[in-house]
Amino acid sequence: MIKEKIRKYILDLGVDDVGFVKVEDYHSPKSYATETFLPGAKTIISLVFEDMGVDSPSVTIAMNNRLDMNYFQRSCSYQINRFLKREFQAKVVDMPYSSPMEQHKDRLAMADFSQRHAAVAAGLGSFGRHNLVIHPRFGTRIGLTALITDLEIEPDKKIEQDLCIHCDLCVKNCPGNALDEGGKTNIARCIKNSQPYGLGANIGFWQKFAGSTPEDQKQMFTDEKYWRIQQADSIGMQYYCFNCMKSCPVGQR
């Protein structure tokens, strides 16, 4: 059976879980249609990876562990893509876990494809109060990625159970109060706290730099904030908050 052959290959790579969903059953109101990525697409293959380091009290180490996971995600996606093309002559595209994404003024901080909606549609979890996917085994401590293919693969059943226990710990532990409104994440508030050295900080630094005296400009290069902006830009050390993930008790071991 094609589906089980594909599932076995994926799990043997070390992927922690996999689900399949028809493209017409994937609904993400703010994302592009799957035809945008692959004309004739029929199936989304959603992959789950356990995030091993999110609970570290050091945000630098937590982010480093997440980068390790991201590298593994990319490697697995590429190998699965090659496998599907080699074994089934399929057309396949890898959908990135987060970035790179198209940057438009009307789509700030919004991915082209929703890994969360794909995972829920593929029966890999349900949405929690924090608007993240809660996996039956790993809870919120996961990373997601996906592939889109023109292969017709039998879909998995969607999980109807609400896996969130509605303890509101994610809401109480959000330093930016980004989860105050149920069913919505205030992206501006979230990014301000979770990515303090991201694009906004980079723009702000250079705007200030342009209006400063030569002496002040020299001082700005010795500021720790500049160093962190450079690090975030060069190696992806972006996130400085994982509270919504690590405060969730579901799936803790």
C-alpha positions as CSV (number, residue, x, y, z in Angstrom):
1,M,0.0,0.0,0.0
2,I,1.5,3.3,-1.1
3,K,0.4,5.2,2.0
4,E,2.0,2.8,4.4
5,K,5.2,2.6,2.4
6,I,5.5,6.4,2.5
7,R,4.7,6.5,6.2
8,K,7.3,3.9,7.0
9,Y,10.0,5.7,5.0
10,I,9.2,9.0,6.8
11,L,9.2,7.5,10.3
12,D,12.4,5.5,9.6
13,L,14.1,8.9,8.9
14,G,13.5,9.9,12.5
15,V,10.4,12.0,12.0
16,D,8.2,11.7,15.1
17,D,4.8,11.6,13.5
18,V,3.2,12.1,10.1
19,G,-0.3,12.7,8.8
20,F,-1.9,13.0,5.4
21,V,-4.7,15.3,4.3
22,K,-6.4,16.2,1.0
23,V,-5.7,19.7,-0.2
24,E,-9.4,20.5,-0.2
25,D,-9.6,19.7,3.5
26,Y,-6.8,22.2,4.4
27,H,-8.3,25.6,5.3
28,S,-6.2,28.5,6.4
29,P,-8.0,31.8,5.8
30,K,-4.9,34.0,5.6
31,S,-2.6,31.7,3.6
32,Y,-2.2,31.2,-0.1
33,A,-4.0,28.4,-2.0
34,T,-2.0,25.2,-2.4
35,E,-2.2,25.7,-6.2
36,T,0.1,28.7,-5.7
37,F,2.8,26.3,-4.7
38,L,2.1,23.2,-6.8
39,P,-0.6,23.2,-9.6
40,G,-2.5,19.9,-9.5
41,A,-1.7,19.3,-5.8
42,K,-3.8,16.6,-4.2
43,T,-2.2,15.8,-0.9
44,I,-0.4,17.5,2.0
45,I,2.0,15.4,4.1
46,S,2.4,17.0,7.5
47,L,5.4,16.1,9.7
48,V,5.8,16.5,13.4
49,F,9.2,16.8,15.2
50,E,9.6,16.9,18.9
51,D,11.2,20.1,20.2
52,M,13.8,18.8,22.6
53,G,15.2,22.0,24.2
54,V,12.2,24.4,24.7
55,D,12.2,23.9,28.5
56,S,15.8,25.2,29.0
57,P,15.9,28.3,31.2
58,S,18.5,29.7,28.8
59,V,16.7,31.2,25.8
60,T,19.9,31.0,23.8
61,I,20.2,27.3,24.4
62,A,16.5,26.8,23.7
63,M,16.9,28.6,20.4
64,N,20.0,26.6,19.5
65,N,18.1,23.4,20.1
66,R,15.3,24.7,17.9
67,L,17.8,25.5,15.1
68,D,19.1,21.9,15.4
69,M,15.6,20.7,14.9
70,N,15.1,23.1,12.0
71,Y,18.2,21.7,10.2
72,F,16.9,18.2,10.7
73,Q,13.5,19.2,9.4
74,R,15.0,20.5,6.2
75,S,17.1,17.4,5.7
76,C,14.1,15.1,6.2
77,S,11.9,17.1,3.9
78,Y,14.5,17.0,1.1
79,Q,15.0,13.2,1.5
80,I,11.2,12.6,1.4
81,N,10.9,14.8,-1.7
82,R,13.5,12.7,-3.5
83,F,11.9,9.5,-2.3
84,L,8.5,10.4,-3.6
85,K,9.9,11.5,-7.0
86,R,12.1,8.4,-7.3
87,E,9.6,5.8,-6.2
88,F,6.3,7.2,-7.5
89,Q,7.4,9.8,-10.1
90,A,5.4,12.4,-8.1
91,K,5.6,16.1,-8.2
92,V,6.5,17.5,-4.8
93,V,7.4,20.7,-3.1
94,D,8.7,21.2,0.4
95,M,6.9,23.8,2.5
96,P,9.3,25.6,4.9
97,Y,8.7,25.4,8.7
98,S,8.8,29.1,9.0
99,S,11.1,31.2,6.9
100,P,12.0,32.2,4.2
101,M,8.6,33.7,3.4
102,E,7.5,36.3,0.9
103,Q,7.7,39.8,2.5
104,H,4.8,42.1,1.7
105,K,3.6,45.2,3.6
106,D,0.1,43.7,3.7
107,R,1.3,40.3,5.0
108,L,3.7,41.2,7.8
109,A,4.9,38.3,9.9
110,M,2.6,35.9,8.0
111,A,3.8,32.7,6.4
112,D,2.8,31.7,2.9
113,F,1.5,28.3,4.2
114,S,0.0,27.4,7.6
115,Q,1.8,24.4,9.1
116,R,-0.6,24.5,12.0
117,H,-3.7,24.3,10.0
118,A,-2.2,21.5,7.9
119,A,-1.2,19.5,10.9
120,V,-4.7,19.8,12.5
121,A,-6.4,18.8,9.2
122,A,-4.0,15.8,8.9
123,G,-5.1,14.5,12.3
124,L,-1.9,15.4,14.2
125,G,-3.5,17.5,17.0
126,S,-5.9,20.2,17.9
127,F,-5.5,23.9,18.5
128,G,-4.9,25.1,22.1
129,R,-5.7,28.3,23.9
130,H,-2.3,29.6,22.7
131,N,-3.3,28.9,19.1
132,L,-0.5,26.4,18.7
133,V,-1.0,22.8,17.8
134,I,-1.2,20.3,20.7
135,H,0.0,16.9,19.7
136,P,-1.5,13.9,21.5
137,R,2.0,12.6,22.6
138,F,4.3,15.7,22.6
139,G,1.8,18.4,23.5
140,T,2.9,21.8,22.3
141,R,6.6,21.0,22.3
142,I,6.8,20.3,18.5
143,G,8.0,21.7,15.3
144,L,6.0,21.3,12.1
145,T,6.8,21.1,8.4
146,A,5.0,19.7,5.3
147,L,5.2,18.6,1.7
148,I,2.7,19.1,-1.0
149,T,2.4,16.5,-3.8
150,D,0.2,15.5,-6.7
151,L,0.0,12.0,-5.4
152,E,-3.4,10.9,-4.2
153,I,-2.9,9.5,-0.7
154,E,-5.7,8.3,1.6
155,P,-6.1,11.0,4.2
156,D,-6.0,10.4,8.0
157,K,-8.9,11.2,10.3
158,K,-9.0,14.5,12.0
159,I,-8.8,14.5,15.8
160,E,-12.1,15.7,17.1
161,Q,-11.0,15.7,20.7
162,D,-10.0,19.0,22.3
163,L,-6.5,18.3,23.6
164,C,-6.3,21.7,25.4
165,I,-7.1,21.5,29.1
166,H,-7.9,25.2,29.2
167,C,-5.7,26.0,32.2
168,D,-4.9,29.4,30.8
169,L,-1.2,29.1,31.8
170,C,-0.1,30.2,28.4
171,V,-2.2,33.3,28.7
172,K,-0.9,34.1,32.2
173,N,2.7,33.5,31.2
174,C,2.8,35.6,28.0
175,P,5.0,38.6,28.8
176,G,3.5,40.6,25.9
177,N,-0.2,39.8,26.7
178,A,-0.5,38.6,23.2
179,L,-3.1,35.9,24.0
180,D,-5.6,38.0,25.9
181,E,-8.2,37.6,23.2
182,G,-9.4,34.0,22.8
183,G,-8.7,32.5,19.4
184,K,-6.3,35.2,18.3
185,T,-2.6,36.0,18.8
186,N,-1.7,39.6,18.7
187,I,1.3,39.3,16.4
188,A,2.7,42.8,17.1
189,R,2.8,42.2,20.9
190,C,4.2,38.7,20.4
191,I,7.1,39.8,18.1
192,K,8.0,42.7,20.4
193,N,8.8,40.2,23.2
194,S,9.8,37.1,21.3
195,Q,12.0,38.7,18.6
196,P,13.4,41.8,20.3
197,Y,16.4,41.7,17.9
198,G,14.6,41.0,14.7
199,L,13.7,43.1,11.6
200,G,12.0,45.9,13.7
201,A,15.0,46.3,15.9
202,N,17.4,46.2,12.9
203,I,15.4,49.0,11.1
204,G,15.2,51.0,14.4
205,F,19.0,50.8,14.9
206,W,19.9,52.1,11.4
207,Q,17.3,54.9,11.6
208,K,18.9,56.0,14.8
209,F,22.4,55.5,13.4
210,A,21.6,57.8,10.4
211,G,20.6,60.7,12.7
212,S,23.5,60.3,15.1
213,T,26.9,62.1,15.3
214,P,30.0,60.2,14.2
215,E,31.0,59.8,17.9
216,D,27.6,58.4,18.8
217,Q,27.7,56.1,15.8
218,K,31.0,54.6,17.1
219,Q,29.4,54.0,20.5
220,M,26.4,52.3,18.9
221,F,28.6,49.6,17.4
222,T,29.8,48.7,20.9
223,D,26.3,48.3,22.3
224,E,25.2,44.8,23.2
225,K,21.9,45.4,21.3
226,Y,23.8,45.8,18.1
227,W,25.7,42.6,18.7
228,R,22.5,40.7,19.3
229,I,20.9,42.1,16.2
230,Q,23.9,40.9,14.2
231,Q,23.7,37.5,15.7
232,A,20.0,37.2,15.0
233,D,20.5,38.3,11.4
234,S,23.5,36.0,10.7
235,I,22.6,32.7,12.4
236,G,18.9,32.9,13.2
237,M,19.1,33.4,17.0
238,Q,15.8,35.2,16.9
239,Y,13.4,33.9,19.6
240,Y,13.9,35.1,23.2
241,C,10.6,33.8,24.5
242,F,9.2,30.3,24.5
243,N,6.7,30.8,27.3
244,C,3.5,29.8,25.4
245,M,5.2,26.5,24.6
246,K,6.9,25.6,27.8
247,S,4.1,26.8,30.1
248,C,1.7,24.3,28.5
249,P,1.4,21.2,30.8
250,V,0.0,18.9,28.1
251,G,2.4,16.2,27.0
252,Q,5.0,17.0,29.7
253,R,7.2,14.1,30.7
